[in-house]
Structure formats: structure tokens, C-alpha cells
Amino acid sequence: MIRDFFRVSVVDLDSGRMNVAEHEGRDLVAGGGGLAAMLFREYGHADRPWDDPDQPLIFAIGPLTGYFPLMSKTVCAFKSPYHDQYSESHAGGRSALSMRFGDMDALVIKGRARRLSALCIGARRFEIRDVEFLRGRDTLSSGKILRSMFPGSGRRSMLRIGPAGENGCAYACINVDTYRHFGRMGAGGVMGSKNLKAIVILGDRGFALPETPAYPKLFQTLYQQLTDTEIMNKYHGLGTAVNVAPLNELKSLPWRNLQATHDPEPGGITGEKMAEERLLRNAACAGCPVGCIHIGYIREQFKKNYQYRYRQVGYDYELLFAVGSMLGVTDSFNALQLMDTVELMGLDVMSAGVALAWATEALEKGILTEEQTIVPLRFGDAANYEKAIVHLGRAENDFYALLARGTLKAASVLGGADFACVLGQEMAGYATGEVFFVAEALGFRHAHLDTGGYSYDQKHEDKDVRRAVDFLVEDEKKRCFLTAMVSCLFARGVYGDDMLGQALESVGYARLAQDQDSVGENIQRLRWRTRIETGYDPDAVDIPKRYQEVVTWKGEVDPEYMAALKREYARRIRELGKPPEE
Amino acid sequence: MKKLSAARMEQCIGCHSCSLACARLVHKQLSWNKAGIRIRSSGGMAAGFEAKLCLACSPAPCAEACPTGALSQRKGGGVIQKRKLCIRCGKCAAACPVDAIFLDHLVNPYVCIHCGRCVAFCPHDCLEMKEISVKEEGAS
């Protein structure tokens, strides 16, 4: 191991200085989400609003980061501008390895810079520079300028925000190395509130390897499993976009603001069509040989006489759902064009797509006017959606500024809450049934990856409340340990308890290897406790009426079963989040 | 005599598995720098990736610049490294025309020795080990 405690870089944007703090607790919280929650309790303020300058923005990696393949993610934790409660978002890119080689287990950023600034930090580097000239700049052109300001290609991770983050959008993302994102729950808004346009992490150190023969042997085994076997084929081949066609067939793909769960003509947005017609190449996070990032292209004629411009755009299942089926856009070029515009603005693509789907139906129903939406939003009309995304990112008028706070916030002022597709936040693309709806609505991150609720729906027809909630709680606990590592969740088929135990032991964390279950539960409880202390009440979460109107392969949604699931899951969450006994 | 080349970098996904493997297996380090091959984007991820590694020059400017014989000419191209002889002057890195030698903060040089151990760790078949002909000195 590199160390049995945590080395934390604590940056204060008010003073422009940095402190290196050492924290105990490796055997209790492991790293990642567990470490982030522990650090929020140390540096955060449950009773102050998310944009209080003293609130921390936390990035944390795990004990296996860099040592093994697919331990390639970073946890970002913060008080969310979406609901003013503690939350997490996860991303890869080069961020995790840059932090590892930048010699930090976590980075805590507090305070607020006087002017728009960029932070550059590494094992032997600390600098805060004024970048006021980047205000209002999109993520792509900002990246180009920042790259020339902070050299270090190949060992550098660049986190940056677009106009949406600067404008305090509640679902602004942090762009990580162009193709990855801390997407959900508004981490970009927190960076914006700190006047922080970019964070450049330089990974410029190296560490001695464990001297035991177990480590290189295990690395070889794991690497082979991840590259030579069928396990990861799905992620490398068509990528998660492979889900579009089967979920559509299973009546579980949200279409046109979830007015339908199936469409006979998904057009060009299936994984197969995307790969055959639009895929340029694959890319990977640093430290992951799988290469699940799929990059397509758009080509546009900007002038007569065959003058074209082109862009490379990353796509995935969730993007194809959010700006594809949810907006009724089935042309692949159009879908990629919308993804690109969302990217430039620095918005979370799922929230932006779902918010605009709601706005489209609200306009249809006369709840909104064209004066408010500026452009006439119509399902399938990509050109107007492209303009609307820019309006949303730039908070162009009162309506878009309100919608940027969240769909249900807008609906609470304007009406139309019944058909807002919000499950804690704007939904993910799995209209699989009651278990998923409840799991995402109440789950810690309101993410489809908090638990496998969507998968449970696809495999179970029974309506056993206790069994379903037991699954959610147990599955979350296991994921808590994995996201403390911080493993990519695509690798969960490879990194079972035994393999994780061997990996931890081979680099010197024997105690963590033995205590996976209790550490997982400890992290689960710690995260819920922190969340509840910042104001979360699972009973107060509404599941809008639209979810009672959904028809899946199992038939119509059963409102009573859904209500029972919600009651029981809320009870279990409250139990998990209870303060520990003295 | 074999030579490593990054022959198909347009297939690279930027996973750094090759650098990590070199650091791990050759240099016994957990690093993506302390390696004979390093991966970088060429102006952002959208522009794709390039590999920094020894191109097996013959004669090798780095070996000619080395004052102690820590780097010596390998037959056919490239260098043989004897770390114990290195005085960490950094002249090798300065002499390399393609920035293939990495110097850590203690000015230890890391250079590809064309052992090929990274090849098996490239998931996209970007790297290639090929036999090179060794010309005798003075031969035309």
C-alpha cells in the first residue's frame, strides 16, 4: 500500500492557499464514497446552504486506484444545488489516476475565488490562476485554452464547467477530459458558485509496487478476465447503447416524455445503427483496457460549395434516451447534434433532455407559452431543441432560469407536476417498473446505478415488497464497497467479494479484505446519515402521476405495489440513516 | 534483435495499460510516467493519442550525449541502459529528438529498451515488435 491513512489536499479559494491534511479511518470507510462522506462531516456544514462559500467540493479515490484495471473512477461529493442535500457523482476519464499520481487520496476545495479561476494541483504543483476571460465559454473551447495554459498532456486530468455551471444550473455537470462527466446532481453548479472554471490535476509522481509475488500474478489474472473473456464484450462492442433496442422491445424505453414506453420505429438511435453508421472509434478511461467510450461524428455544411465542419461526440445509452427517445428524436445525426450542444453548455444530458421533454408536453397542454420557451418545442424537432438547450444553459429568460433549477421546481410554479418525469431528479432511461421507479426516486444519488432496481424489474414478475426492498438494500451495500474502491460499476461481474479481497490483500489492505461486508454497511449508513442530516426525508419524495400511467412488458404499473415499496424502502432508509447508538 | 514500435496508434483508446505495464514489469513502479512508453493525447482526447517511445535511432543521440556509458548504443538501434552508471545529468533526455526519455524529479531517465513486455497489455493491438536487421559497422 502507499499508506494506511488518507492524504488529503485541502484548497482554500479564499486565501489561495493549500494545506495537506492526514486523516485516519482507512479500515472504516476505505475510500471513494466512504471517504467523501467522512470528509464532508469534517469540512461540510449540514445546516448551511449548498452555495455557502465554506461548503466543500470533495473528490476522492480508493485504495486500489492505479493498482488494478477498472479501478478508474473518482467520487465527487458536495451539497447539491438540486435539493440542497448531500450528494455524490462519479466519473472516470483520467481523473482517478491523476489524483493517485498527484499523491492525494482526496481533494477538498472550499471557499470562493474572487474572480473566475482555474486551479492546478499535483504532487509538486499548486497554482490558482485568474481565467475571467473564460466566463461564458463553452467546455470545448475552454478546454483548448486551458490545455495550453497548463501543459502536461498524458499525465493531466482537466475538469471544467460550461455556461450552465457558471449560471448556477442545478443540473450543470463537470466535464472530465472531454468525454466523461460528474453529471448528476449539479456538481458543475457547485464549481460555478466557487468561481472555479477548471481544475487541472497533474499526476506526476510514482510509487513503489508491493514486493509480494501475489500482486503481479493477480494483475495478470484480472487483466486477462477483463480483456480475453466475454464478460466485458457488451461494453466494448456496441457499448451501453446496445440497450436501446431491447428496452424498447421490453416496453421500458421512455418515449416523448414517457407518454409511451415503446415505439415501432426507433430509427437510427439503436446501438446497432449508431455503431454501423456513426461510430468513429472507442476510447477509455485511464487504467481501463475495456474502452466503453463510444465516439460518433456529426458533419454539417456551413457554406455552399461543399464546405463542412465536423465534430466528434461521445454517445451512450443514457444520452440516446435523454435527447433521443425522450424528445422523440430518432435521427442519429440529430441526436448527436443535441448531445454536442448539451456538452458545450456543460449540462447534465439526462436532466436537460427530460426537462425539455416536460416543457414540450407543457407547451402542448397550454401550461407554457411560446413566449416563455422562445422556440416552439415539438417532439422530434431537433433544430428547436438545439436552440432550447442553449437557452437553458445560458438561463436566457425567467422560464429557462426556473427550468434550470429542476423540472419539478418549474412545475411547482407553473403547473404540470403530474407529467414531470422526475424520480428524485430527472429520470434515467429505464421505465422498467415499480421497483426501479421507487429505487431511483428514493436512492442516495437518485441514479439508476445506486442499485440494480431496473434489472430486478426485468427479472421478477412477483410483487413481494419485502424481497424487492431487501434486494435494494443489500445491492446498495455491495455497491457502496465497490464505489469506495472506486471501481467502475461495469466491472462488478469481475470484482466479486473474493477477487476484491485478493486485490486488497495483495497491496497490503488485509483488514479491508476481510471486512468488506461490515465496511460496506458502515459506508452505507454513513452516507445515509449524512444525507438525512442535510435535510433528506424519504417520505417526502413524490413519484409523479405519470409513473402510474406507464405500461411495461408486465402490463400497467400497480400503484398500490409502488406505494408499498416506497413506504418500506423509506422505512429502511430511515433505519440505515439513524445516528449510531452511544 | 527486435524493435518496438507504436505502429497503429490510430487504434489507441488511451487506456495507458502499456505505460502502466512497463512501469510495473520493467521498472517495478506504480506510475504512468516512469516508463519507456508514455501515452498522451495530441491536443485533447478528440484528436486521438500518440505514444512517446524510443524510435531506435542508430546512432542514438542519447547514447552519444551520455557521459558515463549508462546509455550505450544497441546494435541495430536504440540503447542499452545500465542504471548504476547514471549520474542523473539529464543530457540524454535533452539530446533525444522525439522527447522519448522521461526524467523523474530526481532526474532518473526512463527509456524504452525494446523488451516488448508492454505489447501483451495493449487491448487494441497498437504496438508491434519487429525484427530489425543489424548492420555491421562500416557495411554499406
HADDOCK unambig.tbl for C-alpha pairs under 7 A between the chains (distance, minus, plus):
assign (segid A and resid 101 and name CA) (segid B and resid 31 and name CA) 6.99 0.50 0.50
assign (segid A and resid 153 and name CA) (segid B and resid 40 and name CA) 5.36 0.50 0.50
assign (segid A and resid 153 and name CA) (segid B and resid 41 and name CA) 6.27 0.50 0.50
assign (segid A and resid 154 and name CA) (segid B and resid 39 and name CA) 5.58 0.50 0.50
assign (segid A and resid 154 and name CA) (segid B and resid 40 and name CA) 3.74 0.50 0.50
assign (segid A and resid 154 and name CA) (segid B and resid 41 and name CA) 6.23 0.50 0.50
assign (segid A and resid 178 and name CA) (segid B and resid 45 and name CA) 6.60 0.50 0.50
assign (segid A and resid 206 and name CA) (segid B and resid 29 and name CA) 6.45 0.50 0.50
assign (segid A and resid 206 and name CA) (segid B and resid 30 and name CA) 5.55 0.50 0.50
assign (segid A and resid 206 and name CA) (segid B and resid 31 and name CA) 4.57 0.50 0.50
assign (segid A and resid 206 and name CA) (segid B and resid 34 and name CA) 6.97 0.50 0.50
assign (segid A and resid 207 and name CA) (segid B and resid 29 and name CA) 5.69 0.50 0.50
assign (segid A and resid 207 and name CA) (segid B and resid 30 and name CA) 4.97 0.50 0.50
assign (segid A and resid 207 and name CA) (segid B and resid 31 and name CA) 6.60 0.50 0.50
assign (segid A and resid 208 and name CA) (segid B and resid 28 and name CA) 6.66 0.50 0.50
assign (segid A and resid 208 and name CA) (segid B and resid 29 and name CA) 4.93 0.50 0.50
assign (segid A and resid 208 and name CA) (segid B and resid 30 and name CA) 5.99 0.50 0.50
assign (segid A and resid 209 and name CA) (segid B and resid 28 and name CA) 5.98 0.50 0.50
assign (segid A and resid 209 and name CA) (segid B and resid 29 and name CA) 5.36 0.50 0.50
assign (segid A and resid 209 and name CA) (segid B and resid 30 and name CA) 5.71 0.50 0.50
assign (segid A and resid 227 and name CA) (segid B and resid 123 and name CA) 6.82 0.50 0.50
assign (segid A and resid 282 and name CA) (segid B and resid 13 and name CA) 5.97 0.50 0.50
assign (segid A and resid 283 and name CA) (segid B and resid 13 and name CA) 4.04 0.50 0.50
assign (segid A and resid 283 and name CA) (segid B and resid 14 and name CA) 6.21 0.50 0.50
assign (segid A and resid 284 and name CA) (segid B and resid 13 and name CA) 5.32 0.50 0.50
assign (segid A and resid 284 and name CA) (segid B and resid 14 and name CA) 5.75 0.50 0.50
assign (segid A and resid 284 and name CA) (segid B and resid 15 and name CA) 5.29 0.50 0.50
assign (segid A and resid 285 and name CA) (segid B and resid 15 and name CA) 5.76 0.50 0.50
assign (segid A and resid 286 and name CA) (segid B and resid 14 and name CA) 6.53 0.50 0.50
assign (segid A and resid 286 and name CA) (segid B and resid 15 and name CA) 4.45 0.50 0.50
assign (segid A and resid 286 and name CA) (segid B and resid 16 and name CA) 5.73 0.50 0.50
assign (segid A and resid 287 and name CA) (segid B and resid 15 and name CA) 5.33 0.50 0.50
assign (segid A and resid 287 and name CA) (segid B and resid 16 and name CA) 5.98 0.50 0.50
assign (segid A and resid 287 and name CA) (segid B and resid 17 and name CA) 6.06 0.50 0.50
assign (segid A and resid 288 and name CA) (segid B and resid 15 and name CA) 5.40 0.50 0.50
assign (segid A and resid 289 and name CA) (segid B and resid 15 and name CA) 5.56 0.50 0.50
assign (segid A and resid 289 and name CA) (segid B and resid 17 and name CA) 6.60 0.50 0.50
assign (segid A and resid 289 and name CA) (segid B and resid 123 and name CA) 5.95 0.50 0.50
assign (segid A and resid 291 and name CA) (segid B and resid 13 and name CA) 6.25 0.50 0.50
assign (segid A and resid 312 and name CA) (segid B and resid 46 and name CA) 6.47 0.50 0.50
